[in-house]
């Protein structure tokens, strides 16, 4: 595997400054080391730019919508300008709506609540639980994991060909896998969905932080993503796309802000006229700072330039994959094969190691933070590992002692804020752990391996 030179990568784009880049952590073997945060797929560190923008706004924080005071007016403008910024970032159509939510999970549950009666949902078993589980009140068709992008399109086309052509249908697909990092053929899947009269929603939680996402170019009907994966530190997310299903659905939450007019009826009840704009699904006081932080991250990534960000990330991906390939005991998990384009998310298993034990040793002995388990994608990980889908823990490792065969995987993930040194230290640590073993004793506690004390 060819690895670009570090100098070449740095001329394209240096890593973006993020919070926590100078944090040191203790090692069980003594001393401290700068923490290598390599769990971006779970939550990316906040960009320094985002944190600075939020700090500058914080003294001017006020209630939004309908407030007469200066700070309320300022905060309302900030909130609605954030909506426009994110809409532009996603290249939405002129009549699309953008709703601020709590997360990708919240966004997809909102859309699930807005499905027309009798809607049939098609989803691959490879999805994250956030996009696999919200549709349980609909007629769900779960599709087998494809082994090539072409097979994904063919599988969807066959499934759609057998559906009721007169009823509503929705396809839900990820843009980039949170397990393998592989990019999915979103544009082709959207074309297949539309050819059969179905709509499509894109889970862009892992795609948006790494690649540009254009609603128009991909021709998806909706897109969902989370701020905390896009270098924004607060609990906010986005659902953007076609307005008709959202405007026809009951509000996701009933309350102030969602209602245009409320009156008492003569029978003692309450008559409500709901908004048909995004406000319909944004009841209550909105997370203004969360929305603003997402908009700030969108601006920062746009100004840095995705071409440069992608080029540098591809350098890091090649560096990690080349390093892991030099360790015969390491098996990298993949659906589409080694040559498939991907983002900076790589999952693997190590022969002779329990994944929780390996991840614990990386943290305790090297100051490297990765993730182990099933990554809230149980069916996909079990398919990749060839294990029994019934023997699994909730988003984590079932109980297993160090040295036992792993039923789970290890995931390393990185992005725009990752220094070269972090991935180099990770590769060296993997090589050393496999060659020499752990230098510390570990025990199982609550289903996880942790350093033994005393």
N, C-alpha and C positions, 0 to 999 in steps of 0.2 A: 504494500500500500504506500503510495507516494504521499509524503507529508510536506506541505509548504513550509518555507523557512519562517522563523519567528520575525525576522526583519521585514520580510514581505508582508506578513500579516499586519505588523504595526504601521507600515506605511499606508495600509488601507484604512484602518480604524483602531485606535487604542481603546481599551475597555472603558466603559462609562463609569464615572465615580458613583459608588453605592455606599449606603450606610453599612457599618460593621466591617469595613475593609481593613481596619487596623485593630480589631478586637483580638485579644489573646486569650487562650484557654489553657488550663492546666493539663498535663499529661500524667498518667498513672505511673510512668517510669521516672518522673521527676522533671521539673522545669515547666516552661510554658512555650507556646508556639502560636503564631498568627493563625486564626481559625480559617480553614478552607471551606467555605460554604458551597457545597456541590449538591444541593437539593432544590435547585431552582424550579423543578417541575411541581413541587409541592407549594412553595411560596418563594418568589424571587425577592432578594433584598430591595429595599426602596432606593430609587435613584436619589442621590444627593440633591439634584435639581428639584425633584418633586418635594422633598422634605423642606428645602429652602422656600419654595413657593408657598407651601402650606403655612410655614412659620410666619412668612410675611403677611399672609391674610388673617391669621388667627386673631390678632387684636381687633379686627374689623368684623368678626363673626356676628351674625344676627339672624333672626328668624326670616324665613323666606316666604314669598307670595303674600300679598295683601297687607304687609306691614308698611306703615306710613313713615317710619323713621328712616334716617339716612342709612344706617347700617343694614336695616332690613332691605332697603332698595338695592344697596350695594351687593348684598348676599344673593338676592334674587337675580340680579344681572349676572353675577358670577356663576350661579347654578345653571341658568339658561344658556349662557355662553359656553359652559362646559358641555352641555348637550350638543351645541352646534359644533364644537371642536371634535368631539368623538364621532359625530355624524360624518364630518369631513374625513376623519381618519379612516373610517370604514367605507368611504365612498358610497354612501347610501343613495338611493333614488330620491327624487324630490318629494314624493308623497309617503316615504317611509316614516315610521315612528321610532323613536329611541326612548326606551324606558330604563331608568336607573333602578337596579335591583340590589340585592345583597351579594350575589355571586353567580357563577355559571349555573350552579345547582338551582338557585332561586329563579334564575331566568327561565330555565327549561321547565321547572314546575309551573311557573306562570303560564308559559305557552301551553303546557298540558291542560291547564284549567280552561284555556281558551279554545280548545279543539271543538269543531262542530260536532253535533250529535252523529254517531255512527262512524266517526273517523277511524280509519285503519292506519296503524303506525308500523313502519318497517325500520328495524334497527339491527345492526350487526352485533354479534356477541362480543365483538372486540371493543365495544365502547366502555368508557369510564362509567361508573355507576351513576354519575350525575346525568348522563344522557341515556343510560340504559333503563333506569328504574322509574322515572316520573310518569310513564305512560300506562300504568297498570289499570287505570279506569277505561282505557281504550282497547280496541282489538289490536293486539300486538303480535307481529310476526318477527321472530328473532332469527336472523340469518347467520349461517355458519361463517366462520372466519375464512376469508379468502387468502390465497397464498401468492397472488400477484395483484397489482392494481387492475389489470384487465379482467381478472376473475371476479373482482369486487363489482365491477360494472355489469358483467354478465350475470352474476348472482342476483343483483338487484333487478335487472331487466326481467329475468325469469319470474321472480316473485311478483313484480308489478303486473306482469302480463296475466297473472291468474287472479287478480283482484277484481272486485266489483267496479266496473268503469264509471258508474254513475254516482258512487259515494265519494266523500272526501278522503284524502290519504295524505300522510306526511312521512317523509323519510328523515331520519336523524343520523348524522354522520360526523365523525371527528375530522378535524383538519390535519392534526398531527397526533400520533399515539402518545399517550402519557407513559407507556411502557417501553415501546421500541423506538420512539421518536420518528418513526417513518411517516412521510407525507402521504396523505390519501388523495385519490384522483377526484377532488371535489367538483371541479368543473364538469367532468364527464358524468359523475353521479347526478349532478343537478340536471344535466341534459336528459339523462335517462328518466329521472323522476318527472320532469315536465312533459316528456314525450308520452308518458302514460297518465297524464292528468293529475299527478301528485305534486305536492309542495315539498320543500326541503329546508331543514334547519341545520346550520353548521355550528358544531361545538368548537369554537376557536380558542379555548382556554390555553392550549399548548401551541397553537399556531400564531396567534396575534403578537406574542412577545418576540417572535423570531423572524416572521415574514410579514410583508404587507398583506392585508386582507381587504379586498374590494368586493363589496356586495354586488356591484354591477358586473364586474368582470367575471366573477365566479358564478353569477346568476343564481344566487341562493335567495330564498325567501326570507329567512331570518338568520341572524348570527348572534351567538351568545359568548361572553367571555367574562373573566374575573379581573378586577384591578390588582389583586395581590399576586397574580402571576405576571402582571405587566409592569412591575417595578413601582406599584403604588401601594402604600402600606395599610390602607384602611378597608373596612368591610363593605365594599361596593362592587357591583357588577353591571352588566349591560345586556339588554335584549333589544335588538334593532331589526326592523324589517317591515313587512307589509302590515297595514293598519286594520284591514277589514276584520279579520278574526279577532284581533285584540279589542276593537271597538264594539263588536257584537257580543263579547263575553261579559259575564258579570265581573265586577271589579275583583282583582286578586285579593285585596283587603278592603273591607268596608270601613269608611271613616272620613274624617276631614281631609279636604284636598281632592278626593275622588268625586265628590258630589258637587253638582252645579247649583242645585236647588233642593231644599228639603222643606216639606210642609206637613202639617197635621191633617189627617183625614177626620171626617165626622165620626167614623167608627172608633176613633182613638188610635188608629195606626199611624204610620208615617209613610208619606209618599216621597220618593227620591228620584231626582233626575240626575243621572250620572254624566260626567264628562265623557266625551268620545275621543279626547286627545290622550297623550301619554299620561296625563294626570289621573286618568281613570284607574290606573294600576299603581299609583304612587301615593296611596293614602298615608296620612300621618306626616310628621315633620321629616323631610327627606335628609339623607346623609350628604349635606352640602360639601363638607370637607372630603368625603370619599369620592364624590363626583368630580370635584375640582382636582383631586390627586390623580384620577384617571386621565383627565384632560391634560394635566401637566405632563404625565408620562407619554401620552400620545404626541404632544408637541416635541418632547425631548427625543423620542425615537425618530420622528419625522425629520427633525433638524439634523440628527446624526446621520441619517440616510440608511435605508434598509440595505442597499447594495453593499455598503461598507460593513454594516453589521453582519450580514449574511456571510460575506467573504471571510471575516475574522472568525465567525463561529464555525465555518467549514474547516478552517485551519485547526481549531481546537478539537473538533470531532475527529478529524484525521489523526491528530496526535494521540488522542485517547485510544481510538480503535487500533492504531498501529502498536501502541504499547501493550494493550490487552492481547493482541494477536501473538505477541512474543511469549506469552505464558500459556503453555499447552493445556493446563488444568482449567482455564477460563473458557466458558462457552457464552458468547453473546447471543441474546434472544432476538429473533427477527421473524417477521411474517413474509416480507417481500424479498429478502436476500441482501447480501453485502453491498450491492451496488445501488440499492434504493436510496433516493434522496431523503434526508432526515434533518431534524432539528437536534439540538444538544441534549438529547435524552437517550441514555444507553442503559439497558438492563442486562444482567449477566448472572451466572451461577459459577461457583468454584468447586471443582471436584474435591470431595473429602471434607468440605466445610458446610456447616449450617450457616445460612445467610445472615441470621441475626448475630451469630458469633463473629462473622467476618466484619459486618458493619460496626459492631461494638468495638472491635479491635482497631479499626480505622479511626474511630473517634477517640478512644481512650489513649491509644499509643501514638497517633499521628496528628491528632487535631483536625481530622477530616470528617465533615458531616455529609453522609449519604443517607439513603433510605433503603429499608429492606421490607419485604412482605409481599403483598399481592396488589398494592397500589390502587385500591378501590377499583380494580378491574379484574375481579376473580375469574370469570370465564376465560378471558384472554390469557392471563398468566398460566392458568391450568392447561389450556390448549398448548401453549408454548413449551411448558414443562412436561406435558404428557402425563400429568398426575390426575388423581381422583378429585373432581370438583367439589366433593362433599367434605374433604378434609382440609378445611381452611379456617383461618381466624378472621375477625372483623377488621378489615383494612390492615392486617398485620400478621405476624408469625404465630402459628400454633405452637404449643409448648414442645420444645425439642432441646436436648442437651447439646453442648458444644461437641462437634465432631460427627454428629449424626447427619445423614443425608438430608439435604434441604428440600422442603416442599415449597419454598418461596424463592424469591430472587433479590438481587441487590441492584439498586438503581443509582447511577451517577448522572447528574444533570447540571447544566451550566448555561451561561448566556452572556449578555452584553457587559456585565460587571465582573466577569471572571478573569483574573490575572493568569498569565501563562504559568506562573509558579505553582498555582493551585492544581492544575491538571498534571503538571510534571511531578509534583509531590504525590498525587494520587496514584499515578502509574508506578512510581518507584515503590510506594507502600504496598500495592497489590503484589508486585514482584517479590518484595521482601517477605511479606506474610506467607505467600505460597511456598517460598523457598525455605524459610527458617521457622515458620510457625509463630504463634503469638508469644510475646514475652511476658504476658501476665496471665493469671488464672481468672476464669470467668465462671459465673454460675447463672442458672435460669431463675428468673424472678418475674412472675406474672406473664409467663409466656415469652419473655425476652431474655437475651443474654446480657449480663451486666458485669462490670469488673467486680471480682471478689474483694471484700474488704476484711482485713485482719487475718 
